[in-house]
Amino acid sequence: MLERLGGDEQLLGEVIGIFLDGAPRQLALLRRAVGEQNAEELEKTAHSLRGELEYLGLTEISRRIRALEEMGSRRDLRGAEAILASIEMDLPPVLVAIAGGVPESQL
């Protein structure tokens, strides 16, 4: 990712900081969308989060988010709760690891 940003470590810190700040909110929106069976909101939020995860190179979690996005697009949320549960289990440790690798001054 640093290469994509032209080697700018400060910009990398800012991008990661924005992601770390927004990811918990996006997870909450996904949770609400699944709970309310709101396919449109699920699709929209999953699309946004997926793009950020892909940009950060987090492909495995991104694939699961893509599955939620596609469910929202098809307006068929069967199985979405299980996929979301797996994401909610796996993403927080990744966020902690990312946060640990970014100097506080850049968050």
C-alpha positions as CSV (number, residue, x, y, z in Angstrom):
1,M,0.0,0.0,0.0
2,L,2.9,2.3,0.7
3,E,4.0,1.9,-2.9
4,R,0.5,3.0,-4.1
5,L,0.9,6.1,-2.1
6,G,4.2,7.0,-3.6
7,G,6.1,6.1,-0.5
8,D,4.4,8.8,1.6
9,E,4.4,7.4,5.1
10,Q,2.5,10.3,6.5
11,L,-0.3,9.8,4.0
12,L,-0.3,6.1,4.7
13,G,-0.8,6.9,8.4
14,E,-3.7,9.2,7.5
15,V,-5.4,6.7,5.3
16,I,-5.1,4.0,7.9
17,G,-6.4,6.4,10.6
18,I,-9.5,7.2,8.5
19,F,-10.1,3.5,8.0
20,L,-9.6,2.7,11.7
21,D,-12.0,5.5,12.7
22,G,-14.7,4.5,10.2
23,A,-14.6,0.7,10.3
24,P,-16.4,0.2,13.6
25,R,-19.2,2.5,12.4
26,Q,-19.5,0.6,9.2
27,L,-19.7,-2.7,11.0
28,A,-22.5,-1.3,13.1
29,L,-24.3,-0.2,10.0
30,L,-23.9,-3.7,8.5
31,R,-25.2,-5.2,11.8
32,R,-28.2,-3.0,11.7
33,A,-28.9,-3.6,8.0
34,V,-28.8,-7.4,8.5
35,G,-30.9,-7.2,11.6
36,E,-33.5,-5.0,9.8
37,Q,-33.2,-7.0,6.6
38,N,-32.4,-3.8,4.8
39,A,-30.8,-5.1,1.6
40,E,-30.2,-1.7,0.1
41,E,-28.3,-0.4,3.2
42,L,-26.3,-3.7,3.3
43,E,-25.3,-3.4,-0.3
44,K,-24.2,0.2,0.1
45,T,-22.3,-0.2,3.3
46,A,-20.6,-3.4,2.3
47,H,-19.5,-1.8,-1.0
48,S,-17.9,1.0,0.8
49,L,-16.1,-1.2,3.4
50,R,-15.1,-3.7,0.8
51,G,-13.3,-1.0,-1.2
52,E,-11.4,0.2,1.8
53,L,-10.4,-3.4,2.8
54,E,-9.2,-4.1,-0.8
55,Y,-7.2,-0.9,-0.8
56,L,-5.5,-2.0,2.4
57,G,-4.8,-5.5,1.0
58,L,-7.2,-7.3,3.4
59,T,-8.5,-9.7,0.7
60,E,-9.9,-12.5,2.8
61,I,-12.2,-10.3,4.8
62,S,-12.9,-8.3,1.7
63,R,-14.2,-11.5,0.0
64,R,-16.7,-12.0,2.8
65,I,-17.8,-8.4,2.6
66,R,-18.3,-8.8,-1.1
67,A,-20.6,-11.7,-0.4
68,L,-22.7,-9.4,1.8
69,E,-22.7,-6.8,-0.9
70,E,-23.9,-9.3,-3.5
71,M,-26.6,-10.6,-1.1
72,G,-27.8,-7.0,-0.8
73,S,-27.8,-6.5,-4.5
74,R,-29.8,-9.7,-5.0
75,R,-32.2,-8.6,-2.2
76,D,-31.7,-12.1,-0.6
77,L,-30.1,-11.9,2.8
78,R,-30.3,-15.6,3.7
79,G,-27.0,-16.5,5.3
80,A,-25.9,-12.8,5.8
81,E,-26.0,-13.1,9.6
82,A,-23.5,-16.0,9.6
83,I,-21.2,-14.2,7.2
84,L,-21.4,-11.0,9.3
85,A,-20.7,-13.0,12.5
86,S,-17.4,-14.3,10.9
87,I,-16.4,-10.8,9.9
88,E,-17.2,-9.4,13.3
89,M,-14.9,-12.1,14.8
90,D,-12.0,-11.6,12.4
91,L,-11.9,-7.9,11.7
92,P,-11.3,-6.5,15.2
93,P,-7.9,-8.2,15.7
94,V,-6.9,-7.0,12.2
95,L,-7.9,-3.4,13.3
96,V,-5.8,-3.8,16.4
97,A,-2.8,-5.1,14.4
98,I,-3.1,-2.2,12.0
99,A,-3.4,0.4,14.7
100,G,-0.4,-1.1,16.4
101,G,1.7,-0.6,13.3
102,V,0.8,3.1,12.9
103,P,2.5,5.7,15.0
104,E,0.0,7.5,17.2
105,S,1.0,10.9,15.7
106,Q,-0.4,9.7,12.4
107,L,-3.7,8.4,13.7
